[in-house]
Amino acid sequence: MRQIHSISLLLIVSASLLAQESPKAKQSGHEDTNKFRQMYDLLATPNMYRTASGAPGPEYYQQQADYKMDVELDDKNQKLYGTETITYHNNAKEQLDYLWVQLDQNQNARASLSPLAQSNKPEASIGIQGFSRKYLEEKFDGGFKIEYIKDASGKPLTYTINQTMMRIDLPKPLLHGEKISFSIKWWYNINDYMIVGGRSGYEHFPKDGNNLYILAQFYPRMAVYNDVEGWQNMQFWGSGEFALPFGNFEVNITVPSDHIIEATGMLQNRKEVFTTDQLKRYALAEKTYDKPVVVVTQEEATAKESSFSDQKKTWKFKADNVRDFGIASSRKFIYDAMAVKLGGKDVMAVSVYPKEGNPLWGEYSTRAVAHTLKSYSSHTFDFPYPKAVSVNAQDQGMEYPMICWNFGRPEEDGTYSDRIKFGMIGVIIHEVGHNFFPMIVNSDERQWTWMDEGLNTFMQYLAEMSWDANYPVGRGPAKSIVPYMSGDQASLEPIMSNSESIKQFGNNAYGKPAAGLNILRETIMGRELFDFAFKTYANRWKFKHPTPEDFFRTMEDASAMDIDFFIRGWFYTTDFTDIGVKEVKRFYVTEQKPKDVKAEEPSIRKKVTTAGAQVYMIAEDSKELNPSAKKAFDIKNVKPLDEFLQANFSAEERAKLKAPKYFYQVTFDKPGGLVMPLIVELTFEDGTVVNQVFPAQIWRMNDKEVTRTFATEKIIKKIVVDPKLETADIDLTNNTWPKEEQKSKFD
Ligand SMILES: [Zn+2]
C-alpha cells in the first residue's frame, strides 16, 4: 500500500562528548560492543530450509492453496456473495491436524477488537458526519457471514472463528504430500471505503448514482504454514498486511451486464463480455507497444452510467501461481491497454478508470504501468505474469497480483497540478511495483512491513528516476530520512519491528529501508555489487517465502561485502549518523631532533626512518618546532632524505615521485551511533577539490574518533565530511572545517 508523506520538524540532536576517563581508574571487563561484530546474536540459525548463504535450502518447502470460486456482486445492495472450493496441499514433512483460514473482512465486523485496541480522545474539531458515525450510529455491519463449510463429500466440517482467523478441524490428519478439498459459502456487506475506510470496498458517485468497486480480501483465504512461523495466524489488526501461499485460481464473477471488470488472471471469455468493437480494439492493443489503445471509450462508459441494467454477465478469470485475487468492477470504467515486450514475451499493461480520472489517466496510467514493468524487471527478473492493471480508486494505493488501486484525479475542469500528476504516477509505479515485492517475492507482510514496502519504495525511486531525471522524488535518497532519524528517540523503533508496533509507519517501513538500500548501493557496496546481489535475492526467492535473514545473507553472499555493521545499525537500532571534523593540525617536516617529549603527547612527533637517518614531523603548535622549520616541505631542504633518494632512484624515477608540500593531521569524531564510510572533500586554496572515501571499517578500532594524515601539494582551505549528503548525517554543523556559519534550516 501507499503511505502519504508526513513532514516532521528537523530536530538537531546535540553531540555528546566522551566522558574523560582517569587513566588510573581501574577498568572492569566489558562485552563485545564492536560495531563490526558478526550478527550471530540477532539472526536465526541457518538450517536445511534456509541456508547460511541466504538461499532456499535442500529441505525448503512451501504449501499450495488452489481456489475455484463463484462470486456475485449485488450492486443495488452493495453485497458480495461467494462459494469457493479450496484445495490445500500439505508439502510439509509434518502432518496437519487443522487448517487456519483468514477472515480479513472481520476486521470490519461489529465485534471487531481492532477499534478497541487503540487509545483515543475527544476531537477538538470533527465533521458532523464523522461525529454522527463515531458517537451516534451503530457500527457498520461488515464481516463475513459464513453459511457453511463442507468437505468434498458434502459433510460439514467443524470450525472455530477467532476474530480474523478461522480454524477448520480436519476429520483426519493431513499427511505430507496429501491434499484436501473443502468448500465455503459466504457473503458480506461491502463497505463504502470513503466512509468506513479499508483497502477495499466501493466508492459512490452521487452525481450519477454509480459505484466503483475494488474488491479484495473478499474471500476466506488460506494462512501461510511454513518452517519459520508454523501457522502464520497472527490477527489482522489493520496495519500488518497479508501472508498468503501461492496457488492457482479459477474465478467466475457475476455482475450487472453493463459493468466492466478487471481482475487478477487472464479473462477466459472476452468474446462474451466485450462488444465486437471492443474486441477489435483489444486485439489492436495487443500489438501496440508505443502507446495505450482505448478499448472501452469514455463515450461508451458515460452512456452506460444511467442504464443500471438488471441483466447479469459472468466474467471468467484464470490465474496461475498467484498468492491472492483482486477484482475491480463498475459501469463507469473506461479501459485502455498496450503491450510491453519483456524477455521476448508480451505482457499487457492495462488501466481502468472513471471519466473523473481523465485526461490524466488516459495520458499517463498505462504508460506508467509499462514503464514500471520494464524498470523493475531490469533490476530483478522478467515480469512473469501476463498482465498488470492499474485501477483508479479515490484515496487508494493498494496492491494485488496483476491488479492494483491507485489515487489521483484532476480538478473537475480537467486541469491538474504537477503535484497531482507526479503523485498519481508515483502511486502507480509503487503499486504496480508491488507485483514484484511481495506478490512474487512473497515475504510475510503481517510480520515485516519493510520487506515489501521498503524494497518496493527503493525500486520505486529507481523507476521514478528513470521515468524523469527531474522527478520530484520523495522517499529514497539518504537525506530524505534525516528528519525522521533525528527525531525524538521515543517516537522511533528499529525497522526490525512487527508491523503492528510501528509509530511512524511510512518513515519506519518505507522511507528508512529505502534510504538504507540507497546508501548500500551508492556509498557502501557500489552499484555493480549491490545490483547483482539484489537481483540474486529476487531470483532466489521469487515465488517463495523469504525472511529478513534470507535477504541480509544473500546481499553478503553475492557480493563479498560484510555489511553486518550496516544491517545491525540501520535495521536493528534507532541509531543515527553523525560524523564531524574535530580538529585539523598542520605538520612540518624537519631534520631537527626534538627534545624528549612527554609520553601523553605522542602525536607531536612522527618518525620517518630511512637508512638509519630520520626526519621528524612536528605539529604547528608544538614548542619543539623551530620557527625556521615552518615552511612548505621541499626534499632539497632535508639533506638525508635527498641523499637517500639520489642513491636509490634514477632521475627518471625521481621525477615520478609524489611531491607533497603540506602535511595535515585531521581528526574526525563520530557522535552518532551508526558506522558509515568516511567521505572527505578537500578544497585547496586554488579552488580545486579532491574527494577521498575511507571505508566504514576505519571505525573498527575506535568507534568514536579516527585520525588521518593528508599529504598535499596545495594548502587545504576547507574540509567537508559527506559533502553530497550520502549518509543521512543528522547534524551538519560539525561537518565542515573551518567551522561555517550554518544557514538557517528554514532557508
Ligand atoms: Zn506499498
Residues whose N, C-alpha, C, O or C-beta is under 5 A from the ligand:
A	BS01	ZN	M1 R2 E453
